[in-house]
Each structure stands twice: as C-alpha cells, then as structure tokens.
Amino acid sequence: MTNKEDSSPNKSVRTNRIFVLDTNVLLHDSDSITAFKGVVVGIPFIVLEELDTFKKERGEKGLHARKVIRALDELRNRGSLHEGVEINNGTHSILKVLPTPKVTEDYLCTDVNDDLILQTVENLNKEGYKTTFVTKDINARVKADALG
C-alpha cells in the first residue's frame, strides 16, 4: 500500500489507518478480522505461516486457525490479498496481507517471528501510516513500546 491518502472507492475506509493483527489475536478469536470498522486490517505474511502451523492442532487454537485460513481464502477469491480486499460485512474495512520485511532495527532479530511483525509495524509507521499493533502477547507489547 503505497498511497497514504484515502483513495479507496469506498470513502468510508481510512486507508492510512492500519491495524496489524498478531497471530495470537486470530487464534483467540477467528472473527477478529471483522472487528475493525472503516480501516485497513493488516495480517503480516509471517502470521500466515504461524496459522499454517496451528491449523493442525486439535482444540480451539486449531479450530480458529482453520477458520481464519478459510476466511482469508474466501477473501482471496474476491480480490488480491496483496492489494487489499473489502471485507464486506458491514464494517467498510479492507483486509490486506503485509509482506515480510527486512529487519533494519539493530535490536530486532531476523529469526524471531514477533520481531518480523514488529518490523512490519515499524516500516508502516515510517511510511506515514497511522498503525496500531494488536496483540495479546505482553512481551510483544513491551517490545513495540520500546520501538516507539
């Protein structure tokens, strides 16, 4: 997403406002992608990898992982997840899969998934987007605060 202005055909979507979801949020509530109104809901690519791992589990985490993957597949059938797809559930939001970044912050590790997600958020902030990282992970919130 290179244009930070609201150039969406649906003017009620603030394309400069991105909520980036951590894996644990999706595993806790598979409907969380529809919880945001009039914004872009971003899912980092590494989160897709983590969902793929969890989908094999029995129990609630596996169930939620499978439900999220099916919801993403339905959205993919309606448009490009890379470009962003309108969620169409009355929220006037767009879901977009965010690419895996190169780690540029000295204190982030390239082999730690949470750090890759944090770098994604940091890159969006540097590009001028108003970004919120949504996570249930206390340590990830502490790291996000340390990044500024």
N, C-alpha and C positions, 0 to 999 in steps of 0.2 A: 504494500500500500504506500505509494509514493506521494499522493496528493493529500495534504493535510487539511485542505478546505473541504467543506461539505458539498461535494459534487454528486452525491448519490441521487438517483432518480427519485427516491423517497426522501424528501427533505426532512422528515422527522427523525432520520438516522444521523446522529452526530458522528461522522466518520473519523474525526480527530480524537474521539474518546474511545479508548480500548481497555477492556477488562481481560486480563490474561489469566486463564484458569490453570491451576496446578492439578496434577493427577489426582491427588487425594480428595479434592473437591468433587471431581467427577465420580470417583469411587464411592464417595459418601452419598451423593445424590445425582443420579444419572440425568435428571431433569434440570440440573443447574445451568445447562447451556441456554435454557429458555427463561432464566430468572432475571435477565437484564433487559431494560427497555430503552430503545432508541439509541443504541450504541453498537460498537463492534465487539464481539466476543472472540477473543483470540485463543487458539489452542496451539501451543508450541509443538513442533514436529516430534520432539523427544517424548512428549506426553503420549502421542500415538504409539510409540514404541513401548512405553510402560503399560498402556492399556492392553496391548497385544500380549504382554506377559501375564497380566492379571486375568485376562479372559478365560484362561484355562483353569482357574481356581473354582472350586465348589464354594458355595456360600454367597454372601451378599456382595463382596468385592467383585467376584467373578461375574455375578449377575449384572451389576452396574456397569462393569467394563464392557460386557457384551451389548447391553442396551445403548451405551454411548456409541460404540462402533457401528451398530445398526442405524442409529440416528444420523451419524456422520455419512454413512453410505447413502441414506435417503437424500440428504442434502447434496451429496456429490452427484446424484442422478439429476438434480435440478440446476446444477451450475458448477463452477470451478471453486473448490475449497481454497485454492491459492489466491484467487481474485476476491473471494468472499461471496457468500450465498445468503440471501434473505431467509431468515428462519421461518417466516410465515405462520406465526402462532399468535398474532395479535400484539407482539412486543415491538414490532418495527425495528428489529435488530438484525445484524449481519454476523454470520459466523465465518471465521477465516482461520486457516491453518498457517502458522507462522514458521518460517524456515529456521533451521538450526544455525545459530550464529557462530562466528569465530570468537573465541574468548579474548577480550582485549584488556580486561581489568586484571591487574597483577595478582590480586588476592582471590581470583576465581580459578577453579580447576577445570580443565577440559574433559576430564573423565567422571565428573560428578553431575548427574542429571539436574539436580536443583540449581547448580551453578550455571548450566546452559540455559535454563529457564530464566534465571535472574539476568543473564547477559542479554537475553531476548528483550526483557523488560527495559533494561538499561539502554539498549540500542533504540528502542521505540521512543524513549524519553529524549534521547539525544537528537532524534529526527523531528522532535517538536510535538509528538503526540502526548495527550494527557492520558497517562497509563496507570492502571491500578492492578496490582498483583493480588490475586485471590487465592489464598491457601489456608489449609487447616494446620500446616506444619509450623510450629512455633519457631524452630531454628531458621527456617526459610524466611520467616517474617523478620527475624533479627538480622539476618544477612541482608535482606532487602533494605532495611533501615540503615544499615552500615554503608550501603552503596549510595545512599542519599535519596 
